[in-house]
Amino acid sequence: MTNPKREELIPLLGELCVEWPDVRFGQLIANMAVVARGAEPNAVWDMEDDELLAAVRSQLELFRARRAQRSLMSNI
């Protein structure tokens, strides 16, 4: 049985790795757990796929918004 959220999540994690190349994969997951659940000790362990998916989406949106802003600023 496949998990549709996981199928969507895997490619988005790949995109996030491209956006954030200096971060190791384990760090990336730990950081997304903090985005999803806050800085609680069991965030990585307790995080659900839908929470991780939402955190990854929001982080990608931030990266894209920053890139767009830099692009606009460089055209000034």
C-alpha angles and dihedrals in degrees: 000000000000126000110226092203091054091048089055093041099056097063091042090054087053090053090049090052089055091049093046105034098159093062119087116233094250090051090049092055092045091049091049089050089056090049090049101042109009128247096314121142096242098040095116093045096045099039114117123218092250090054091050090047092053091047093050091048092050092048091050090050090053092050091048093047091050091049091050091048092050089049092052092047092051090055093057 
